[in-house]
Amino acid sequence: MTHLTPSNCSLFLAIPNDLLQQIYNLCVPLDFRLSVSKHVCRMVRGEGDGFHYKSAFGNAPAAHLDALPGLLLVCRQITDEVKPMIYRNTTLTVNMCFGGQAKLESLFSPETRAHFRNMILILDSERLSYSTGCDMDPEVWDKILNNLLRLGIVVEQPGPQLLGIDEEREKWLAWLTPTLEYINQAVRKEIEIIADTDGMPKATQIVKSAMPGRRNFQILRDGDPIFFRAEWSQESDDEYFNYHSD
């Protein structure tokens, strides 16, 4: 069983117990009632427990009368301290051509998005409509990409039938090339970019050209459903089990 020590738990929990009790007594509202009616549930403070009459202007300690704001302040402080720790250790995967950018904006505020340090972007040509919904909005992405410590990209090229059509190939290239070039300039120069193209020659060539000297090709787990590998394929590919993905 793991035992918590001051080195591996919150500094708040390392405070001596008698001091913790004083903090709790100050912050936790006491002697209050919850009044519930058809449409309302409200907290009544400063009037006792309801069984013993107590004037609202009696001798209730001022600290207890004003305890709720203090409690909310403590909760806010804990949230502010924990949120960066949670998001910085979370890998966020965004499928750009499956409404990923819009969903990212709706789920996370700009302040929260700035906490992410690990991200995998899926540039999936299967769902690509070459519309503005697949383009990266710098107002959304500049700060995110600049804060990253690790970035993976999964790049799929169109199937042979579409790739053989000049118009479709040009549309794909006109979308993918500037997208990769933007990512390359937005991510800090010292950050390595991990690319999974499943060995597709044209996609690999474009990634090399758009991100010279800073990309490493390897298999990423988020690429498995895109390229029908591992459990997504009819037969497991032995090469999959030798992959390295961090």
N, C-alpha and C positions, 0 to 999 in steps of 0.2 A: 504494500500500500504506500502511495506517495505521500510524504509529509510536506506541508507547506512551510517554507522558511522565508524570512524577509527578503532573501535574494531572488525567490521565484514566485512571489505573490505580491499583491498590491501593497504599497507602502501604507495605505490607509488601514489595512488589516494588521499591520505591524504595530499600530498604536496600542499602548497598554490598555487593558480592559476597562480600568476605572475611568480613564479619559474618554474611551469610546462611549461609556454609559452617559457621561456628561454631555457628549455631543448629541447622542440620541435623545436625551431628555430635552435638550434645547431645540432640536430640529423636528422631532416627531410631535405633531399636535396631540394634546391630551384634553380630556374632559370636553369632548365634543359629541354631538349627535348627528345622525344622518336622518333627514326628514324626507320621506318618500311619499309622493302623492301621484295622481294619475299621470301627469306629464312632467313632473319635476322630481329630481333627487338632489337635495342640497345639504351642505355641511353647515351645522349651526355650532358656532364656537363661543365660548365665554359665558354660557348659560348653564353649565353643569351637565350632569349625565341624564337629566330629565326625571329622575326619581326624587332628587332633592332640589328644592327650589334654590336658584342662585341668580341673583340680579346680574343683568348684563353689564352693570357698572360696579360689580362687587370687587372682591380682592383677587381676581384671577391674575396670575403673574403676566406681566406684559410680554415676556418672552414666549409664553404659551399662546397668547392671543395672536402673536405675529409669527407663529412657528411655520405655518404652511409655506410662505415665501422662502423661508430658510431651507425647508426640506426640498422644495423645487430647485433651489439654487444648488444644493448638494447633488441632486439627481442630474442636473444639467452638467455639473462639473464632471461627474463620473462618466456621463455620456460623451462629453468632449474628449476625455482622456482615453476612453475605450474605443471609440469609433476609429481613430487613426490606426490603432493596433489591429483591429479586426480587418479593415479594408486593405492595409498594407501587406497582410499575410494571405490575402484572397486573390486568386487568379480570376480575372473577369474575361469571359469569352464573348465576343460580339460578332454576329454575322451581319456584315454590312449590307448584303443584298437580300436580307430577309427581315427588313424593318428594324435592324439592330440599333441604328442611330436614334431613331425616334423613341424606341423603347428605353434606351439608355437615358435620354433626356427626361422621360416621364418618371423613371424610377429613382434617379439620383440627381440631387441638386448639384450645381457647379462646385460648391464647397466639398461635398462628399466625393464627387468624381476626382477631385484633386488629390485624394488620399490613395488612390490605386497606384500600385507599383508594379504589378504583374498583369499582363494582358495578352490575349491571343485574338487576333483579327482573322476572320474567315472571309476571303474574297472568292465567293462561290459563283462561278459562271452559270451553273445550272439554273439558278433563280434570277440571273442578271437580266434586267430589263433596260439597262443603259439609261435609266431615267435619273432625275436628280435625287431620288431616294437612295441611290447607291453611292452618291458622291459624299466625300467627307467634308463637313462644314468646319472650317478652321476655328470658328467661334466656339465650337463644341470640343474640338480635338487638340488645339494647340497646347493648352495647359495639361491635358491628360497625357499626351505623348511626351511632353517635355519632362514630366515627373517620373516616367517609367524607369524601372531598373532592369526589367526583362520584357522583351516583346517577341511574340511568336506570330507568324503569319502563315495561313494556309491558303495557297493559291492554286485554283483549279482552272485549267484551260478547257475551252469548249470541246465537245466530242469531235471525232474526225469528220462527221458529216457537216457540222456547222463551221468547223475550222477550215474546211475546204471551200467554203463560200466566201468570196472576197469581201463582200459587204459586211457579213457577220464578223469576219476576222478583224476588219478594220475598226468596227464598232468596239469590239473587245479590247483591241490594242489602245484605242483612243481613250478608253476608260481606265484600263489597268495601269498603263505606263505613268500618267500623271499622278494616279493614286499612290503608287509605290514611291515616286519621286517626292511627293509631299511627305509621306511617312518618313522617308530617309532624312529629309531636312528638318523635320519637326522633332525627331528623337535625338537626344544628345549624342554627340559623336563617339563618346566612349562606350556607349551601350551596344552590345552585340544583338543582332536581329536573327532569330531562328526562323528558317523558312522550310515549309513542307510543301513540295510540289509533286510528291509521289513519283519523282523522276520524269515527269512530263517535260519533253525537251523544250517546247516553245515557252512554257511558263518559267522553266528554269533559266532560260536565256534572258528573259525580260527582267527577272529578279536580279540576276547578276549585273545586268546593264544599269538598272535603276539604283542599285545599292552596292556600288563597287567597294570591295574590301572590307565590308562589315557584316556580311551575312554568312550564316552557317546552315547547311542543309542537313536536316534530320527529320525523322518521323515524329509527329506530334499526335497525341491521342485524339485531339479534336478533329484531326484530319481523317480518322477512320471512317466515320459515316459518309464523308464527302467522297472518299476514294474507294468505298466498299471494301475495307480491310478488316482483318481480325473477325470479330463476331458479326460484323456487317456483311461479310462475304459468304459465298457458298462454301468455300473451303478456306481454312486458316492458312495464311501465308507464313511459312517458317521464318522468313526474314523479319516478320513483325516482332517476334519474341526477342530479337536482338536489338530492338530499338532503344534509344536513350532519350528520354523526354523529361525535362525539368521545367 
